Amino acid sequence: MCAKPDGSSLDLMSLAKSFSTILYIITMLLFALGFFIHLAFYAGAFLFVMLLIIDIRYKYFQKSHAILRNFGLFGAMRYLMESIGPELRQYWIASDVEEKPFSRRERSEVYRYAKNIESTAPFGTLENLQYGMIRHSMYPLHKEDMPQFSLTFGEERNIKNAYTITKPFMVSAMSFGSLGENAVRAIARGAKRGGIPMCTGEGGYPKYHLMEKPDIIFQMGTAKFGVRNGDGSLNDEKLSSLASEECIKMIEIKFSQGAKPGKGGLLPGAKVTPEIAEIRDVPVGKDVYSPPGHIECDNVENTVKFIKRVQEVSDLPVGIKMCIGNEHEFQDFVREMQKQDVFPDYIDIDGAEGGTGAAPRSFLDYVGIPLFHALKLVVNILHEEGVRDKVKLLGAGKLVNPARQITAFSFGVDAVYTARGFMLALGCVQALQCNQDTCPVGITTHDKHLQRGLEIEDKAQRVEHYIKNLDKALKELLAATGNKSLRELRNKNIMFRPWEYN
């Protein structure tokens, strides 16, 4: 989409349809001119017939490229421009490391993992190397000699339904609503094959997540879609019934997320289809807002009591997701856990750099604490209160590649979440249209024509490759540090400015 002076957007779908229509009209005109005026016009007609055939082939016979499948030959212009993009940016726009929130270089790394292509590069780094570097060891290990990763949630409470993961990363929260049906199913199918769990996001009953039968973490947001009473409070019977689903392995209570902490969720009305309205029990076509907090959690005592209630009702490992704002509030929260002897099975710290489908710019840019700063605060408080061994710690926020993930582990997490990593694995081109229902590659849209471009099986394979290659690269980086396990990593394994993170 291109912005107009009035703030509206250029309708690329209409342009693509007009482009195909013009091709057809010119072809017919050239045939007519060849018949009535001169045979030479048939040469031009033949050329345009070839273009029409290419357009039809892109739209109806290939499945690998969603943009070509949705926009045909018109969409091929994007790939033409992308192919000369580095040269254009070098002289006119930006370098490969300047785009935000993820540079072209960062996106390319994920694309290569997902496509199972070698991710090496020549001639040295493009980064301005100063701080945040991983410290390697003189005595690196062989990754074949390193133990298999394993982490069990619920073992601290000794519950019968404890859940174990065997890879150090998981699919972060993305609901059906923020993502379309095909995207949810492709990620779920790939996650199942890759052997990692997938968090549902706060979108209610996980219909399409369950369809592919991966291990699922059901996220309960502040609106409690799927397990709510009419007033937004928790319905114990609905939660118990949902927790009994074979695929659902854990429950996650969402208190806040990094992209908009203290705001609550937002699903734009353009994405509230009749199906989503039914799943969430909301009006069709109207913006859906989640409240900024849980109705039950009006103070620290009741918040901890609510965690215990969800643990007892679900009989599953129960984690919480939050963005840190005030460390003193978090310390009071931990002390109340000690007082009641109630601890979540994990705490997921979502950094302020986390992503979302829709949020006010002021929240995106100015609210919350970035992940690594927040982890330092949280780990220190857990150690000060003597409860670090009572709870698993997770981290999220732009952790799409092994270097970012290694850094998070160095700050003390036990496992990591990523959402945008898996969106990129599906083929996300960072069009930044997630809130408009116009995603050109069919990921964050419910438009049937745009979703058609996202072929589930093809993209599921890319997700599976991303999981495999990310795990491999993470092990190689860990081996280079000389540590046998991710839990051995410390702040000293990363080079920071002398006054930071002591």
N, C-alpha and C positions, 0 to 999 in steps of 0.2 A: 504494500500500500504506500501511496505517496500523498503527503499532506497538501491540501489546497489552501489558498489564502483564507478561506472562511473556517478552516479547522477540520473540514470533512476529509474523507479519504477517497483515493482513486479506486474505482471498482475494477479490479483486475480480472475478475471472473467475466464481467460483461465485455471487457476489452478482448479477452481470449475468445469468447463466443463470436464477437464481431470480426475478429481476425480470421476465424475459420469460415465465417459466412463470406467474407470478402474473397478469400481464396477460392471458394466454390463459384462465386459470381464471375470472377476473372477467368477461371477455367472455362466456364460455359461461354463467356463472351469470346474468348480466343477460338474455341471450337466453331462458333458461329461465323467469326471473321474468316477462319480458314475455309469454311464451306462456301461462303458467299463472295469473298473477295480474293484471297490468295492462299495457296497451300502452305506458305511459309509460316502463317500464324499457328499451324498445327505444332510446330516446334515449341513455341511458347506454351501452348496448351499442354503438351507432353510434360514440360517442366513443372507446371502447376499441378498436374495430376500426380507427379512424384511427390510434391510438397503435401498434397492432400493425403496421399498414402502414408507418408511419414507421420502426419498429424494423427491419422486414425490409428496407426501402429502404436504411437506413444500413449494414446488415450485408452486403448482397449486390449492391447496384446502384451505389453510389458508391465511388470509388477514391481520392479526394483526402485523406481524413482517416483515418489508421490507427486512432485511438482509436474513432471511430464504427464503423469496419469490424469491429473486434474486440469492442466492447461494446455497440453499438447505441444505443438510446434511453437506456440507463443511462449510457453514455459521454458523451452529450450534456450531462449534468449538469455534467461537467467544464468544458465550454465556457461553460455558463451561469455557473458560479462564476468562471471566468476573465474573463468579460466585465465582472463587477462587482468583479474583483480589485483594481484600483487604488483604488477607493473603500474596500474593506474594509481594505487594507493601510494606507491613509492614516490611518484612525482606530484600527486594532486591531493590525496586525502590523508591516509594514516598508514602506519606500518602494521606488520602482522601481530604486534604485541600491544596495540593501543585500543582496540575495540573493547567495549564494556557491555554486559558484565563479564563476558568471557571473550578473550581475544581469539582471533582466527587461529592462531597457533594452538591455543588450548582446546578449541573445538576440534581442530584437525587431529589432535592426539586421541580424543575420544572416538571420532569417526573411524580412525585407523584400528583402534581396538575392536570396535563394533563390526567392522568389515573384515576382521582377521587379516589385516595387512601389516607388514613390518613397520614399526613406528620409529625407525632410526631417521636421523637427519644429518646433513653434512656441514662441515666448515665452522662449527662452533655455535655457541648460544647467541640468541638475540636479546637475552635479558641483560639488564644493568646489574651486574652481580655485586651486591653489597652485604645485605643481611637476610636472614631467613633461610640460609643454606643448610642442607643436611650434612652433618659431619660424618665422614666415612672413617673406617678403621684401617690401620696398617695390616690387620689380620682378618680380612673378610671371610665369611663362612660360605660353604657350598649350600645352596638352597635345598638340594636333595637331602642334606643331613639335618634339616630343621624339622622340628615336630609339627604335626598337623594342628592347625588352629582349632580350638574348641572353647565354647563359652556357653554356660548353662544359666538360664534365667529361672529364678524361683528356688535355686538350691539353698539360698540363705534361710528361706522359710521351710525348707524340706517338704515342699508340696509334691503330691503325686503326679501332677501334670506339668512338672518342670520342662522347659523347652531348651534344646541345645542347638546352636548354630555352628557350622564348621567352616565358614568363611567370615572374615572380619568386617564385612560391609553388608548393608541391607538396602532394600528399596524404600525410600522415604515416602511420607504421606502424599498421595495424589488420588483425589476422589474421582468417581464417576460423576461428572458435572464440570469439574475443572478440566478433566480429560474426556475425550470421546470414547465410545464403546470400543472401537478398534484399537486405540492406543492402550486402554486398560488391558484388553485381552492379550495384546502382543507382549506387553511387559510381564503380565502374569504368566504367560506361557514360557517366556524366556527365563523368568525367575525360577520357575519350577524345574526346568531343565538344568539351570545353573546351580541349583541347590541352595538358594537363599530365600528368605521370607520377604513379603511385600506388605507394606502398611497401606491401609485402605484410604486414608484421609477421612475427613469428617462428613462424607457424602451420604451416610445412611446405610441401609442394607446393601452389602457388597455383591450385588447380583453378578456383575461381569467379572469381578475378581474371583468369585467362587466358581464361575463357569470353567476356568482353566485349572482349578484345583492346586494352586501353589500353597505353601504355608503362608498364613495370613495373620497380620497384626491388625486387629480391628481398632480404629481410632474413634474415640468418643469425644467430639468437640463440645463446645459450650452450649450448642443447640441440641446436642444429643440425638441427631437424626438417626432413626432406626431403633432407638431404645428410649424414646421420650414419652412423657405424658403431655397432655395438651398445654400445660403451663411451662413446659421446658424442663421439668424435673425428671429425674431418672425413673424409669419403669423397670423394676427389678425382674419381673417376669420376662419382659422382652430381652433384657440383657442375658438372663440365664438361658433362654432359648437360643439366642444367637451364639453364645459361648459354647453351646453343646455341638455346634457344627464341627465336623471332623477337621476341616481345613483351618479353623481359627485356633491359633496356638497361644496368642497373647492379646491382652487388652491394653490400649494406650489412652490415658486421659490427657487431653490437650488443654493446658492452661493458657498457653500463648505460643505464638510462632514468631520467628525472628524478623520476618518482613513487615509485620504489623502488630507488635506486642501491645496489648491493652486495647486493641481495636475490635477483635472478633472477626469472623470470616465474612466474605462477600462473594456471592455468586451472581454475576450480572444477569438481568432479566432475559437478555438475548440468548442465554444458554439454559434457561429453565424451560425445558421441553415438557410435554405432558407426562412422559415417562419419569423424568427427574422430579417433577412436581408430585407425582404419586409416591415415589420412593421416599421423598423428604416430607410429604404432607404439607405442601405449600402451594400458593396460586401459580398457575402457568404464566410465564412471561413477565413476572415481577421479580425485582431484585430480592435476593434472599440474604438476610443479614443474620449472623450469629451474634449473640450477646458477647460483651467483652469478658464476661466471667461466668462460671457455673453458679446457678441459683443457690445451690447447696453450700457453696464455698465463700461465705461472707466474712470469715475471719480465719486465722491460722488454725485454731482448734477444730473447727468444722471441716476445714480442708483436709486435715489428716484423717479425721473420722470418715470422710467421703472416700478416701483411698482405701481404707479398711473395708468399707461397705462393698466397694467394687470387687475387691479381692475375694470376699466371702461369697458374694452372689455369683461371680463368674467361675470361681475355683480354677483360675488360670494365673500365670504370671501377669502382673499388672505394672506397667510403667507410666511415667508422666513425661510430658513434653513441655518445655518452658524456655523462654528467653529471659536471661537475667537482666534486671534493671537496677535494683537496689540490693547490694550484697547483705545489708543488715536485715532486710526482710527474709532473704534466703537463710541466713543464720538462725533467725527466729523460727523459721519453718523447720529446719533440721532439729533444733532443740525441742520443738513440739513433737516431732517424730520420736525422739528419745523418750520424752515424757510419756507418750502413749504406747511406746514400743511397737510402733507401726512404721514400716519402711516400704516404699515402692520397690519393686524388683529391679527397676532401672530408672535412671533420670536421664532424659535426652535433652541436652543443652543445644538450643537452636540459636546460632549466631545472628546478629543483626544483618549480616550479608545474605541471609537466606532468601529464597525465592518464593513467589506466590503468583497466583493467576490474576489477582486484582487487589490493589491497595493504594491508598492516598499517597501521593509523592512525599508529603511531609513525614509519614511513618516510614516509608522505604528509606529515606535519606537521613533521618534525624532521631529515630527512636530505637533504643536497645543497645546492648553492648556486643561488639564483634566477638566471634567465637573464641579465639585464642585468649583474649583478655578475660572473657567470661569463664573459660575453663580453669584458668589460673586461680580466679577467685573461688570457684566452686570446690576445686580440689583442696585448696588451703583450708576452707571452712570444714570440709568433711574430715580432714586430718585433725584439725584443731578440736573438733568435737568427738574424735575417736570413733567415727562411724564409717570410715571409707570402706571397710570390709563388709558393711551391711547392705550395700547397694551397688549395682553395676552402673557405669557411667558411659553414656553415648554422646556423640557430637554430630552436628549437622551445620551446613552453611558453606556452599561452594566446594564441597569435597568431592570433586568429579574425577580427580586423577591421583595416582599413588603418592606423589610428592606432598600434596595437601593433606592426604590421609595420614601419611607418616608423621607430619607435623602435629596433627591432632592427637595421635597416639603418644607422641612425645610430651604432650600436655596432660596425659593421664587418662584418656578414654579407653574403654574396653572394647568398643566396636564403633563403627560409624554408619551414618545414614547418608544417602545421596538421592535426590529426586531429579535434578536437572541433568545429572550424568546419564540417567536412563532416558530422559527426553532427547538428549543429544544422540544417544545410541539409536533411537528410533529414526533420527534424521532431522531433528530440530535445526533450523537455520537461523535461530535467534531473530526472527522477524518482529518480535515484541508486540504480538497481536493476541496474546493469550486471553485478554479480557474482552475481545471483540467478536468472538465466535467466527473469525475469519482466518484462522491458522492455515497458511498455504500448503503445509504438508500433512494436514488432517489430524494433528495431535490434540490440540486444545480447542476443538470445535465439535459441534453436533450437526453441522451441515452435512447431509448425506453425500452430496457430491464431493466435498472436500475430504470426508472420511474415506471415500472410495479409493483415494490415492494411497492410503496406508494399508498395504496388504499384510494381514496379520502374520502369516507364517514367515514371510520374508523378514519382517521386522523382529519377530520372535527370535530368529536365528541371530540377528545382529545383537540383541540383548544378551543372548547366551554367549556369544563371542566376547562381548564387552566384559561380562562377569569373569570368564576364563582368563582373558588377557590382563584385566585389572588385577586379579589375584596373583597372576604370575609376576607382573611388574612390581607389585607390592612386596612380594617375597624377595625379589632381587634387590630392591632398595634396602629392605631389612637386613639381608645378608651382608650388604656393603657396610652397614654400621657395625658389624661384628656382634650383633645381638641375636640370640636364638629365637626369641619370641617378642611379639609386639608389646607385651606387658613389661619387658625389660627397658623399653625406651624411656628416656627422661629428657627434661629441658636441655640438658647438656649435649644432647645429640643434635641440637639445632643451634646455629650461630645467630645470635641476636646482638643488637646494640648493647654495650656494656651495662647500661642502666635499666635494661628491660628484663623482666622475667627472671630475676635472681632466685 
